[in-house]
Amino acid sequence: MNSKHQFVQLSDGHFIPGLGFGTYKPQEVPNSKTTEATKIAIEAGFRHIDCAYVYQVEEEVGQAVRSKIADGTVKRQDIFYTSKLWCTFHRPELVQSSLERSLKKLHFDYVDLYLIHYPFSMKPGEELFPKDENGKTIYDHVDLCAVWEAMEKCKDAGLAKSIGVSNFNRRQLEMILNKPGLKYKPVCNQVECHIYHNQRKLLDFCKSKNIVLVAYSALGTQREKPWVDQSSPVLLDDPILGALAKKHKRSPALIALRYQLQRGVVVLAQSFKENEIKENIQVFDFELTAEDMKDLDGLNRNYRYLAAEFGADHPNYPFADEY
Ligand SMILES: NC(=O)c1ccc[n+]([C@@H]2O[C@H](COP(=O)([O-])OP(=O)(O)OC[C@H]3O[C@@H](n4cnc5c(N)ncnc54)[C@H](OP(=O)(O)O)[C@@H]3O)[C@@H](O)[C@H]2O)c1
């Protein structure tokens, strides 16, 4: 990593900014909030934007980026934009056209990073969460290596500068890494990662293979009802995080973000609030000591806020393995 923004070099030679702006939003939040917040984030200094087809806000994010290009704040090449392949588009013949759909919504020629969002596949079609008449998810069964080969073609076509995965466990990463004829390895694995689930083993494995770990829900998620158990601990209320915040005269959110940067993890932070967005970019302005890092490591309890059940009855469900 180098100074100020702390860019991390990916195995394919491209650079990813160490802090990214998260754009997932619950359905009841109006899409216009995303346009507004993304513009604020770019003005505040964010240069890495994390999105996905399934978030259904790529039009709004594209609009925000283009307006910040039009007013001279940034150029397209200053922005690192991530999109993700949704589970209903895993069939190899659907992969590139799915990316092209995202690009059309964004009005971009390329994405900086394209990820396989989850390792399990769902029935192809327009429905994002296909269900049968009993309300059960309708899955699909696609060889992950074949999905990966289609991702490689997107990179070769110049539609994605880099390609990677999300929510893969070690076994699934190894399957791709050991694929005969592998052309490009995944540059990153984006997973839930925070003080209560610090992914130490997965992080060590990724580092040993030159795969960057990207942390989502580093602030403890948006605590959205259908996805997060409302009785789960509120991460930003953790007393040790609070004590370190006091010590460094920074907010608990900044301590939680800084923790990831200092362990070589690229970290995402979501917010719709201007004051929080402006605060989060200050993560580059201070340092935690080795002892602080040890205290934060001590909070790990392998607690997962998200996706505990989503995909659980698919053979590629990633979270049944130890890591
Ligand atoms: N690959 C995947 O499967 C996956 C899954 C989940 C998320 N993601 C990505 O990761 C991003 C971030 O994760 P997330 O959406 O779960 O949320 P998060 O970043 O863990 O937490 C967001 C919440 O933290 C609070 N917050 C933010 N900055 C703060 C500050 N400075 N002080 C106090 N509170 C602050 C905000 O709550 P208030 O607004 O209430 O203050 C916000 O709702 C997503 O938006 C998405 O891009 C990817």
The ligand as a Gaussian input file, in Angstrom:
#p B3LYP/6-31G(d) Opt

LIG

0 1
 N      -20.582000      -9.049000      -1.721000
 C      -21.622000      -9.107000      -0.924000
 O      -22.329000     -10.146000      -0.844000
 C      -21.969000      -7.921000      -0.070000
 C      -22.851000      -8.088000       1.019000
 C      -23.105000      -6.974000       1.808000
 C      -22.540000      -5.740000       1.511000
 N      -21.733000      -5.603000       0.434000
 C      -21.138000      -4.281000       0.073000
 O      -20.540000      -3.714000       1.229000
 C      -21.111000      -2.427000       1.484000
 C      -21.044000      -2.074000       2.971000
 O      -21.701000      -3.039000       3.782000
 P      -23.120000      -2.796000       4.461000
 O      -24.020000      -2.149000       3.498000
 O      -23.503000      -4.112000       5.050000
 O      -22.899000      -1.740000       5.599000
 P      -21.715000      -1.273000       6.613000
 O      -20.750000      -0.486000       5.816000
 O      -21.218000      -2.380000       7.456000
 O      -22.557000      -0.380000       7.614000
 C      -23.327000       0.630000       7.194000
 C      -23.961000       1.363000       8.363000
 O      -22.972000       1.891000       9.241000
 C      -23.379000       3.168000       9.687000
 N      -22.233000       4.104000       9.521000
 C      -21.514000       4.350000       8.408000
 N      -20.564000       5.260000       8.666000
 C      -20.702000       5.621000       9.971000
 C      -20.033000       6.518000      10.817000
 N      -19.000000       7.244000      10.402000
 N      -20.458000       6.617000      12.101000
 C      -21.500000       5.885000      12.543000
 N      -22.173000       5.014000      11.805000
 C      -21.774000       4.870000      10.503000
 C      -24.558000       3.602000       8.839000
 O      -25.722000       3.552000       9.629000
 P      -26.634000       4.840000       9.803000
 O      -26.908000       5.364000       8.445000
 O      -27.812000       4.288000      10.538000
 O      -25.831000       5.803000      10.627000
 C      -24.688000       2.526000       7.790000
 O      -26.015000       2.128000       7.542000
 C      -22.513000      -2.546000       0.871000
 O      -23.154000      -1.322000       0.743000
 C      -22.183000      -3.259000      -0.407000
 O      -21.634000      -2.369000      -1.351000
 C      -21.422000      -6.684000      -0.345000

